[in-house]
Amino acid sequence: MSKPFVQRGLDALRRQDPHSALPWFQRAVEGDADDAEARAWFGQTLCHLGRRAEGLPHLAAAAERMLRPAAGARVDFAARPMPVQPMIYETLSQLQSWGGFEQARPIARALAERLPRDARAQHLLAVICGQVNLTQEALAAVGRAQALAPRDPAIEVLRASLEADARQYGAARDRLEPLLDRLGEAVAQPGPDTVAQLRALFRGLKELARVLDALGEYEAAFAQAEAAAEIAPLLPEYARVSRRLLPDAIAANIAGFAGDALPGRFAGQPLPGSAPVFVLGFYRSGTTLAQEVLRAHPRVFLSDEVGLLHAVQQELQRMQPGPEPVPEKLGRLDATGVARLRAAYWSAARGHHGASCDQGVFVDKFTLNTVDLGLIDTVFPDARVLFAMRDPRDVCLSCVQQLMVPGPATVHLLRLADTVSLYGQVMDFWLRIRERLALRWRLLRYEDAVSDFEGTFRPLFEFVGLDWRPEVIDFHRQAAGRYVASPSRNQVAQPLYRSSVARWRRYERQMAPVQAALAPFVAHFGYPAA
């Protein structure tokens, strides 16, 4: 009975109409609770519609059901492993993509045990364990995967990445260098696997840059990052991203929030609901460190790189359809409109996290929310902002060396000159707007946190309304087994170290062309000149 409903749901998805698809999938699940495919599509569509807290349990239940043999199947367990439904791989990947690692990990373990000779199952377990800093388990799984598929470049790159996470830099280098030579030869002769080979080549170059940096071979490390930047435009995930989207938004905000146009007029007025604590700044500036220290406090609920302000922007567009920039639309709001936007924010938060996000202090860490400070100040003039600050030269250098998910911001972080340009635009906006914000903000300087942890964070906890807890000093111990939506997830699983301070000095020759562009920010933020 459920199959026709599933088909109608899939037809709606092909029309890019998930709202119409959802009730069909729901009817399919209600008609046959054991239909794992129907439940998987139901869960995936819920997540897509912003109802992640509801969708993840359905995805997990579907994957668990797919581990079982079909009803009435006769399996000779001595002769071969118990079969599983092929869709389990896609369902586990969906769980992973929506941040459901807590649900995905035990299922992936069971799948890998069920199919010990299946490279895909071992690879998937390695990916999931690596994302939650269970590095040794991930290494064991990826080793099994490579034994089963010794020429798979994606598996080889993952293994090298995990070796680097485990500080096995020599092994990672020995693995990557011949692999990259082989991939370079392969992509020179285009074929059906060229895109996959280019993707592995790009990731491998980024990983080798990280490895060589750790080994102190700075010239070679920078060269690998530059080589990766040449590959990126050839990948569909980078080619389809608009490079104008973010710079144009920043320019519109600078123009729209200039002078007295900043709509902080709702400050001091009674507004419904509470306001979050926003952690923002620029990439690689210490926002992940800030979030993990805050998360270690028992009264904090953390939202990690979810992008909840997008729901506010969508609601604003529904309220005022048209192409006008956000500042102009905010200028037309009254208190009722602000209340509606606040409600949209908290609806999105509960849809993603569930009702538990209403407990304690809600911390919204989304690094480039800096660009939306005018929006935040209008809707949440009662908010608190922690702005992460780090030496601009270290920030920009670290960005180009880091492997990041493609997007409107990160597409600018492949080459040093482009990174410096975006950094300058974002910081120019911050310096223009910060003194005119109605909300309260505090700086968190990365270098201060490294040299004086308690002296830096104790006042910040007080600022956001929390008591000091000495156990937050051991924040890194909590990172193992937990997903952190940041490229620096393995770094926050370690105690703080000073080697990341003034790293740019190891690359003075490569940094020379951008020093003049960064000099005003270096001086303004109080860092020593070159």
Solvent accessible surface area in square Angstrom, and as a share of the most:
residue,aa,sasa,rsa
1,M,182,0.81
2,S,4,0.02
3,K,122,0.52
4,P,79,0.50
5,F,37,0.16
6,V,7,0.04
7,Q,85,0.38
8,R,133,0.48
9,G,0,0.00
10,L,27,0.13
11,D,53,0.28
12,A,0,0.00
13,L,47,0.23
14,R,161,0.59
15,R,155,0.57
16,Q,161,0.71
17,D,46,0.24
18,P,20,0.12
19,H,135,0.60
20,S,43,0.28
21,A,0,0.00
22,L,18,0.09
23,P,66,0.42
24,W,59,0.21
25,F,0,0.00
26,Q,77,0.34
27,R,118,0.43
28,A,0,0.00
29,V,14,0.08
30,E,124,0.56
31,G,49,0.48
32,D,56,0.29
33,A,69,0.54
34,D,88,0.46
35,D,14,0.07
36,A,5,0.04
37,E,55,0.25
38,A,0,0.00
39,R,41,0.15
40,A,2,0.01
41,W,51,0.18
42,F,17,0.07
43,G,0,0.00
44,Q,40,0.18
45,T,3,0.02
46,L,2,0.01
47,C,2,0.01
48,H,112,0.50
49,L,42,0.21
50,G,42,0.40
51,R,91,0.33
52,R,37,0.14
53,A,33,0.26
54,E,84,0.38
55,G,0,0.00
56,L,8,0.04
57,P,75,0.47
58,H,43,0.19
59,L,1,0.00
60,A,11,0.08
61,A,41,0.32
62,A,0,0.00
63,A,0,0.00
64,E,86,0.39
65,R,38,0.14
66,M,0,0.00
67,L,16,0.08
68,R,123,0.45
69,P,39,0.25
70,A,68,0.53
71,A,99,0.77
72,G,77,0.74
73,A,51,0.39
74,R,226,0.82
75,V,27,0.15
76,D,84,0.44
77,F,127,0.53
78,A,106,0.82
79,A,77,0.59
80,R,125,0.45
81,P,62,0.39
82,M,40,0.18
83,P,51,0.32
84,V,28,0.16
85,Q,61,0.27
86,P,110,0.69
87,M,42,0.19
88,I,0,0.00
89,Y,19,0.07
90,E,79,0.35
91,T,2,0.01
92,L,0,0.00
93,S,44,0.28
94,Q,31,0.14
95,L,0,0.00
96,Q,40,0.18
97,S,81,0.52
98,W,72,0.25
99,G,19,0.19
100,G,1,0.01
101,F,5,0.02
102,E,138,0.62
103,Q,59,0.26
104,A,0,0.00
105,R,42,0.15
106,P,70,0.44
107,I,5,0.03
108,A,1,0.00
109,R,87,0.32
110,A,32,0.25
111,L,0,0.00
112,A,5,0.04
113,E,140,0.63
114,R,63,0.23
115,L,26,0.13
116,P,70,0.44
117,R,189,0.69
118,D,43,0.22
119,A,22,0.17
120,R,145,0.53
121,A,1,0.01
122,Q,1,0.01
123,H,44,0.19
124,L,20,0.10
125,L,6,0.03
126,A,0,0.00
127,V,33,0.19
128,I,0,0.00
129,C,0,0.00
130,G,6,0.06
131,Q,43,0.19
132,V,1,0.00
133,N,20,0.10
134,L,43,0.21
135,T,27,0.16
136,Q,123,0.55
137,E,54,0.24
138,A,0,0.00
139,L,25,0.13
140,A,53,0.41
141,A,0,0.00
142,V,0,0.00
143,G,18,0.17
144,R,103,0.38
145,A,0,0.00
146,Q,23,0.10
147,A,82,0.64
148,L,43,0.22
149,A,26,0.20
150,P,82,0.51
151,R,163,0.59
152,D,52,0.27
153,P,30,0.19
154,A,50,0.39
155,I,3,0.02
156,E,14,0.06
157,V,3,0.02
158,L,28,0.14
159,R,65,0.24
160,A,0,0.00
161,S,12,0.08
162,L,3,0.02
163,E,8,0.04
164,A,2,0.02
165,D,22,0.12
166,A,29,0.22
167,R,146,0.53
168,Q,76,0.34
169,Y,55,0.21
170,G,40,0.38
171,A,43,0.33
172,A,0,0.00
173,R,67,0.25
174,D,102,0.53
175,R,54,0.20
176,L,0,0.00
177,E,65,0.29
178,P,77,0.49
179,L,1,0.01
180,L,16,0.08
181,D,98,0.51
182,R,63,0.23
183,L,6,0.03
184,G,31,0.30
185,E,126,0.57
186,A,31,0.24
187,V,30,0.17
188,A,76,0.59
189,Q,148,0.66
190,P,111,0.70
191,G,39,0.38
192,P,145,0.91
193,D,86,0.45
194,T,23,0.13
195,V,65,0.37
196,A,59,0.46
197,Q,42,0.18
198,L,18,0.09
199,R,87,0.32
200,A,5,0.04
201,L,15,0.07
202,F,7,0.03
203,R,100,0.37
204,G,0,0.00
205,L,17,0.08
206,K,5,0.02
207,E,11,0.05
208,L,6,0.03
209,A,0,0.00
210,R,61,0.22
211,V,0,0.00
212,L,4,0.02
213,D,22,0.12
214,A,50,0.39
215,L,72,0.36
216,G,36,0.35
217,E,64,0.29
218,Y,62,0.23
219,E,96,0.43
220,A,37,0.29
221,A,0,0.00
222,F,18,0.07
223,A,48,0.37
224,Q,40,0.18
225,A,3,0.02
226,E,96,0.43
227,A,38,0.30
228,A,0,0.00
229,A,1,0.00
230,E,112,0.50
231,I,25,0.13
232,A,1,0.00
233,P,72,0.45
234,L,107,0.53
235,L,1,0.00
236,P,56,0.35
237,E,33,0.15
238,Y,13,0.05
239,A,70,0.54
240,R,183,0.67
241,V,28,0.16
242,S,60,0.39
243,R,104,0.38
244,R,141,0.51
245,L,105,0.52
246,L,23,0.11
247,P,9,0.06
248,D,72,0.37
249,A,41,0.32
250,I,3,0.01
251,A,58,0.45
252,A,35,0.27
253,N,11,0.06
254,I,39,0.20
255,A,77,0.60
256,G,23,0.22
257,F,3,0.01
258,A,48,0.37
259,G,49,0.48
260,D,152,0.79
261,A,60,0.46
262,L,21,0.10
263,P,7,0.04
264,G,20,0.19
265,R,103,0.38
266,F,7,0.03
267,A,46,0.36
268,G,88,0.84
269,Q,79,0.35
270,P,132,0.83
271,L,29,0.15
272,P,73,0.46
273,G,63,0.61
274,S,72,0.47
275,A,28,0.22
276,P,1,0.01
277,V,7,0.04
278,F,0,0.00
279,V,1,0.00
280,L,0,0.00
281,G,0,0.00
282,F,0,0.00
283,Y,46,0.17
284,R,37,0.13
285,S,3,0.02
286,G,13,0.13
287,T,6,0.03
288,T,12,0.07
289,L,11,0.05
290,A,0,0.00
291,Q,0,0.00
292,E,1,0.00
293,V,0,0.00
294,L,1,0.01
295,R,49,0.18
296,A,9,0.07
297,H,2,0.01
298,P,89,0.56
299,R,114,0.41
300,V,20,0.11
301,F,44,0.18
302,L,16,0.08
303,S,0,0.00
304,D,21,0.11
305,E,49,0.22
306,V,42,0.24
307,G,17,0.17
308,L,7,0.03
309,L,5,0.02
310,H,108,0.48
311,A,21,0.16
312,V,0,0.00
313,Q,54,0.24
314,Q,83,0.37
315,E,22,0.10
316,L,2,0.01
317,Q,81,0.36
318,R,148,0.54
319,M,46,0.21
320,Q,29,0.13
321,P,102,0.64
322,G,27,0.26
323,P,136,0.86
324,E,59,0.27
325,P,63,0.39
326,V,46,0.27
327,P,10,0.06
328,E,82,0.37
329,K,6,0.03
330,L,0,0.00
331,G,46,0.44
332,R,126,0.46
333,L,13,0.06
334,D,88,0.45
335,A,45,0.35
336,T,104,0.60
337,G,6,0.06
338,V,0,0.00
339,A,28,0.22
340,R,114,0.42
341,L,0,0.00
342,R,3,0.01
343,A,61,0.47
344,A,17,0.13
345,Y,0,0.00
346,W,18,0.06
347,S,70,0.45
348,A,23,0.18
349,A,0,0.00
350,R,105,0.38
351,G,16,0.16
352,H,35,0.16
353,H,36,0.16
354,G,16,0.15
355,A,79,0.61
356,S,52,0.34
357,C,2,0.01
358,D,75,0.39
359,Q,129,0.57
360,G,49,0.47
361,V,25,0.14
362,F,11,0.04
363,V,0,0.00
364,D,1,0.01
365,K,3,0.01
366,F,63,0.26
367,T,5,0.03
368,L,17,0.08
369,N,5,0.02
370,T,0,0.00
371,V,8,0.05
372,D,29,0.15
373,L,0,0.00
374,G,0,0.00
375,L,3,0.02
376,I,0,0.00
377,D,0,0.00
378,T,0,0.00
379,V,1,0.00
380,F,0,0.00
381,P,11,0.07
382,D,66,0.34
383,A,1,0.00
384,R,65,0.24
385,V,0,0.00
386,L,2,0.01
387,F,0,0.00
388,A,1,0.01
389,M,2,0.01
390,R,16,0.06
391,D,8,0.04
392,P,0,0.00
393,R,2,0.01
394,D,0,0.00
395,V,1,0.01
396,C,0,0.00
397,L,0,0.00
398,S,7,0.04
399,C,0,0.00
400,V,3,0.02
401,Q,16,0.07
402,Q,30,0.13
403,L,37,0.18
404,M,23,0.10
405,V,125,0.72
406,P,42,0.27
407,G,14,0.13
408,P,58,0.36
409,A,10,0.08
410,T,13,0.08
411,V,9,0.05
412,H,15,0.07
413,L,4,0.02
414,L,15,0.08
415,R,89,0.32
416,L,17,0.09
417,A,67,0.52
418,D,42,0.22
419,T,0,0.00
420,V,9,0.05
421,S,61,0.40
422,L,1,0.00
423,Y,2,0.01
424,G,15,0.15
425,Q,55,0.24
426,V,0,0.00
427,M,3,0.01
428,D,47,0.24
429,F,3,0.01
430,W,0,0.00
431,L,45,0.22
432,R,127,0.46
433,I,1,0.01
434,R,35,0.13
435,E,128,0.57
436,R,90,0.33
437,L,20,0.10
438,A,42,0.33
439,L,5,0.03
440,R,129,0.47
441,W,58,0.20
442,R,95,0.35
443,L,62,0.31
444,L,3,0.02
445,R,59,0.22
446,Y,26,0.10
447,E,27,0.12
448,D,63,0.33
449,A,0,0.00
450,V,20,0.12
451,S,74,0.48
452,D,78,0.40
453,F,30,0.12
454,E,65,0.29
455,G,43,0.42
456,T,20,0.12
457,F,2,0.01
458,R,110,0.40
459,P,47,0.30
460,L,3,0.02
461,F,1,0.00
462,E,132,0.59
463,F,16,0.07
464,V,13,0.07
465,G,50,0.48
466,L,7,0.04
467,D,67,0.35
468,W,35,0.12
469,R,71,0.26
470,P,88,0.55
471,E,81,0.36
472,V,0,0.00
473,I,77,0.39
474,D,62,0.32
475,F,5,0.02
476,H,22,0.10
477,R,174,0.63
478,Q,75,0.34
479,A,0,0.00
480,A,61,0.48
481,G,24,0.23
482,R,56,0.20
483,Y,71,0.27
484,V,1,0.00
485,A,27,0.21
486,S,14,0.09
487,P,43,0.27
488,S,10,0.06
489,R,52,0.19
490,N,25,0.13
491,Q,65,0.29
492,V,10,0.06
493,A,32,0.25
494,Q,34,0.15
495,P,80,0.51
496,L,53,0.26
497,Y,75,0.29
498,R,139,0.51
499,S,62,0.40
500,S,12,0.08
501,V,35,0.20
502,A,38,0.30
503,R,27,0.10
504,W,2,0.01
505,R,97,0.36
506,R,92,0.34
507,Y,1,0.00
508,E,86,0.39
509,R,160,0.58
510,Q,18,0.08
511,M,0,0.00
512,A,61,0.47
513,P,112,0.70
514,V,11,0.06
515,Q,36,0.16
516,A,86,0.67
517,A,58,0.45
518,L,1,0.00
519,A,51,0.39
520,P,82,0.52
521,F,26,0.11
522,V,6,0.04
523,A,76,0.59
524,H,104,0.46
525,F,10,0.04
526,G,61,0.59
527,Y,23,0.09
528,P,89,0.56
529,A,84,0.65
530,A,85,0.66
